[in-house]
Amino acid sequence: MEPRLVLAVSAVLFTLGVLGVLLRRGAITILMSVELMLNAANLAFIAFSRQAGTAEGQIYVFFVMTLAAAEAAVGLAIVIALFRLKGTTDVDEVSLLKW
């Protein structure tokens, strides 16, 4: 597959992730958008790795996938705790750091 096409798909996915983080207010939707951005970065790493003919990009993808799994586990645990405490997952309504 053409590397430019793969990078274009990666850029579109990353842009959709950024829009999801900026425009949505649900904590689960924001976490899913962050995962989408991480997967777009993984796709770019793989495209550059295949273009260069090395395995370094695939090693980076492995570490990013590990980070994404940890982020999902910790993020979902925080969302569940906030929902139990406040009764909502709307990030505008949940503010525990008020003075």
Sequence and secondary structure as in RCSB ss.txt:
>XXXX:A:sequence
MEPRLVLAVSAVLFTLGVLGVLLRRGAITILMSVELMLNAANLAFIAFSRQAGTAEGQIYVFFVMTLAAAEAAVG
LAIVIALFRLKGTTDVDEVSLLKW
>XXXX:A:secstr
  HHHHHHHHHHHHHHHHHHHHH  BHHHHHHHHHHHHHHHHHHHHHHHHHHT SHHHHHHHHHHHHHHHHHHHH
HHHHHHHHHHHS  BTTT      
